[in-house]
Amino acid sequence: MRTHRITRTLTAGLAALTGRTREIGGRGCTLTLTSLMVMAAPATAFDVPSGQELTFQESFYEEQADGALWARYRFVMPAIARGGDVGYAEVADDFVHLCEVYVLPGLDAEDLPVQIVISLSDRESEFGVPTPDATQFFEAFRIENGACIWEGF
């Protein structure tokens, strides 16, 4: 059994983080996912290039079928809702900023994922559950020489 936990905060300035653990079984193994939830951190804690309001929803490691470890970071940005003026082009630079400024400093150097997936959604949703009315943008990165390198899907 392989267990992975993200245990560091995104930034030293974020307070009131609490852990939430979920056991997921399949194919004869159990994977423990630990999520960090922001309970009372102000949206201004995440200063992003677009200037949009952003809140942290959750993060967790996800082991892929081939054994590769991915780190998922999920954020909520209401401004990207359908019908609004904020589309992908306006928030594209936010992804690499979030990866390099908030995600990388909190990763355990001895247990680095092969891929970091950052998602922005206009509302909170449960991971893996279809939410057709939600607007969601995703970007993936690999870590190379201490930097986030974009991995286009």
C-alpha positions in Angstrom: 0.0 0.0 0.0 1.3 3.5 -0.9 0.1 6.5 1.0 0.7 10.1 0.1 -0.2 13.2 1.9 0.1 16.9 1.2 0.8 18.3 4.6 2.3 21.7 4.1 0.3 24.9 3.7 0.2 26.8 0.4 1.8 29.8 2.0 3.0 30.6 5.5 0.4 33.4 5.7 -2.5 31.1 5.3 -4.1 30.1 8.6 -6.9 27.9 9.7 -6.1 24.9 7.5 -7.6 21.6 8.5 -6.9 18.1 7.1 -9.6 15.9 5.5 -8.7 12.3 4.7 -10.5 9.9 2.4 -9.7 6.3 1.8 -10.1 5.1 -1.8 -9.8 1.4 -2.6 -9.5 -0.4 -5.9 -7.5 -3.0 -7.6 -6.4 -4.6 -4.3 -4.9 -1.4 -2.8 -6.0 1.5 -0.7 -4.9 5.1 -1.3 -5.3 7.7 1.4 -5.9 11.2 0.0 -5.4 14.1 2.4 -6.9 17.4 1.4 -6.1 20.7 3.0 -9.2 23.0 3.2 -9.0 26.7 3.7 -11.6 27.5 6.3 -11.3 31.3 6.8 -8.4 32.6 4.6 -9.3 35.8 2.7 -9.4 35.6 -1.1 -6.7 38.3 -1.1 -4.3 35.6 0.2 -4.0 34.6 -3.4 -2.6 37.5 -5.4 -2.8 36.4 -9.0 -1.9 38.3 -12.2 -5.5 38.6 -13.4 -6.5 40.3 -10.2 -9.5 38.1 -9.9 -10.9 36.8 -6.5 -9.6 33.3 -5.9 -10.2 30.8 -3.1 -8.5 27.5 -2.4 -10.9 24.5 -2.5 -8.6 21.5 -1.9 -5.4 19.7 -2.8 -4.4 16.1 -2.9 -2.1 13.5 -4.4 -3.6 11.1 -6.9 -1.8 7.9 -7.9 -2.4 7.1 -11.6 -2.9 3.5 -12.9 0.7 3.4 -14.0 1.9 4.4 -10.5 2.7 8.0 -11.4 1.9 10.5 -8.7 -0.1 13.7 -9.6 -0.7 16.6 -7.3 -4.1 18.3 -7.8 -4.8 21.8 -6.6 -8.4 23.0 -7.0 -9.3 26.7 -6.8 -12.6 28.6 -7.1 -12.8 31.8 -9.2 -16.4 32.9 -9.5 -15.5 35.5 -12.2 -15.0 32.7 -14.9 -18.7 31.8 -14.8 -20.4 31.5 -18.2 -21.8 34.7 -19.5 -19.2 36.8 -17.7 -16.4 38.9 -19.1 -13.5 36.7 -17.7 -12.5 33.9 -20.0 -9.4 31.6 -20.2 -7.3 34.3 -21.9 -7.7 36.6 -18.9 -6.6 34.0 -16.3 -4.0 32.0 -18.3 -1.1 33.6 -16.5 -2.6 32.8 -13.1 -1.9 29.0 -13.6 1.9 29.3 -13.7 1.8 31.9 -11.0 -0.2 29.6 -8.7 2.2 26.7 -9.5 5.4 28.6 -8.8 4.4 30.9 -5.9 1.9 28.7 -4.0 2.2 25.1 -5.0 6.0 24.4 -5.4 7.0 25.9 -2.0 4.6 23.5 -0.2 5.7 20.3 -1.9 7.9 17.7 -0.1 11.1 17.5 -2.1 11.4 13.8 -1.3 8.0 12.9 -2.7 7.6 15.2 -5.7 4.7 14.4 -8.1 5.4 13.8 -11.8 2.6 16.2 -12.6 0.8 19.1 -11.0 -2.7 19.8 -12.2 -4.2 23.1 -11.3 -7.9 23.8 -11.9 -10.0 26.9 -11.7 -13.8 26.5 -11.4 -16.5 29.1 -11.0 -17.9 27.1 -8.1 -17.0 24.4 -5.6 -17.6 20.9 -6.9 -16.8 17.4 -5.8 -13.8 16.0 -7.5 -14.6 13.4 -10.2 -18.4 14.2 -10.2 -19.7 15.7 -13.4 -20.9 19.3 -12.9 -22.1 20.3 -16.4 -23.1 23.8 -15.3 -19.7 24.7 -13.9 -17.0 26.5 -15.9 -13.7 24.9 -15.3 -10.2 25.5 -16.7 -7.3 23.1 -16.1 -3.5 23.3 -16.7 -0.8 20.7 -16.0 2.8 21.2 -15.1 5.9 19.1 -14.5 8.6 20.2 -12.1 12.0 20.8 -13.7 15.0 22.6 -12.1 12.7 24.0 -9.4 10.3 25.5 -11.9 6.8 24.7 -13.2 6.9 23.7 -16.8 3.6 23.8 -18.7 2.4 20.5 -20.0 -0.2 21.1 -22.7 -2.9 18.5 -22.9 
